[in-house]
Amino acid sequence: MKGIDRLRLRATPDGVIVPVKAVPGCSRDRLVGVLGSCLKIATAAPAEKGRANAAVAASLAAALGVDGRAVSLVAGQTHPRKEFLVAGLTTDQARDRLNRVQ
């Protein structure tokens, strides 16, 4: 994926924080690419009752090759700009895995 070097990943004791720009109500779930310093993720789920957040978390988990329970929303519950904690990964591991996404 192009632009991964611009992605502002942050290390924490528990894993890595991935900044995300969520776009709900799209035709399908997919990683669009890097937008500024965020990973842009589109989802078909509507932005109601946490459905889009759950779908974005699942897409992120699949792209990083981790269990869905390893990804949790830590900021931006009702905002398009969100931060997800991916437990058990370093920033280098996350960047490497996202580079492999087509």
C-alpha positions in Angstrom: 0.0 0.0 0.0 1.4 3.4 -1.0 2.0 6.1 1.6 2.4 3.8 4.6 5.5 5.8 5.6 3.2 8.8 6.2 0.9 6.8 8.6 1.4 8.1 12.1 1.5 4.9 14.1 2.2 5.2 17.9 3.7 2.6 20.1 2.1 1.8 23.5 3.0 -0.8 26.2 0.0 -2.8 24.9 0.6 -2.6 21.2 0.2 0.1 18.4 -2.3 2.9 17.9 -3.5 3.1 14.3 -5.2 6.4 13.3 -8.1 5.7 11.0 -10.4 7.8 8.8 -13.7 5.8 8.7 -16.1 6.2 5.8 -19.4 4.4 6.5 -22.2 3.6 4.1 -19.9 2.7 1.1 -20.6 -0.1 -1.4 -18.1 -2.5 0.3 -15.6 -2.9 3.1 -12.0 -2.1 2.1 -8.8 -0.4 3.0 -8.7 2.6 0.7 -5.2 3.8 1.4 -3.4 6.5 3.4 -5.1 9.9 3.8 -2.7 12.4 5.4 -1.5 10.6 8.5 -4.5 8.2 8.8 -5.4 4.9 7.3 -8.7 5.4 5.3 -11.1 2.5 5.7 -14.4 2.3 3.9 -17.3 0.1 5.1 -20.7 -0.8 4.0 -22.0 -0.7 7.5 -24.1 2.3 8.6 -22.8 4.8 11.1 -25.3 3.9 13.8 -25.2 1.9 17.0 -21.4 1.2 16.6 -21.9 -0.9 13.4 -19.4 1.0 11.3 -16.9 1.0 14.2 -17.1 -2.8 14.5 -16.8 -3.2 10.7 -13.8 -0.9 10.5 -12.1 -2.8 13.4 -12.8 -6.1 11.6 -11.3 -4.8 8.4 -8.2 -3.5 10.3 -7.8 -6.8 12.1 -8.0 -8.8 8.8 -5.5 -6.5 7.1 -3.0 -6.8 10.0 -3.5 -10.6 10.3 -4.6 -10.4 13.9 -7.6 -11.8 15.8 -10.6 -9.4 15.9 -10.3 -9.2 19.7 -6.9 -7.7 19.4 -8.3 -4.5 17.9 -10.2 -2.0 20.0 -11.4 1.5 19.5 -9.7 3.9 21.9 -10.8 7.3 20.5 -13.3 8.8 18.1 -16.4 6.7 18.9 -18.7 9.1 17.1 -16.2 11.0 14.9 -14.8 9.9 11.5 -11.3 10.2 12.7 -10.6 7.3 15.1 -7.8 5.6 16.9 -7.6 1.8 17.2 -5.3 -0.1 19.5 -3.9 -3.2 18.0 -2.7 -5.4 20.8 0.5 -7.4 20.5 2.0 -5.6 17.5 4.9 -3.1 17.2 4.8 -0.1 14.9 7.3 -1.8 12.6 5.2 -5.0 12.4 2.0 -3.0 11.7 3.7 -0.9 9.0 5.2 -4.1 7.4 1.9 -5.9 7.3 0.1 -2.8 5.9 2.8 -2.6 3.2 1.7 -6.0 2.0 -1.9 -5.1 1.6 -2.8 -4.7 -2.1 
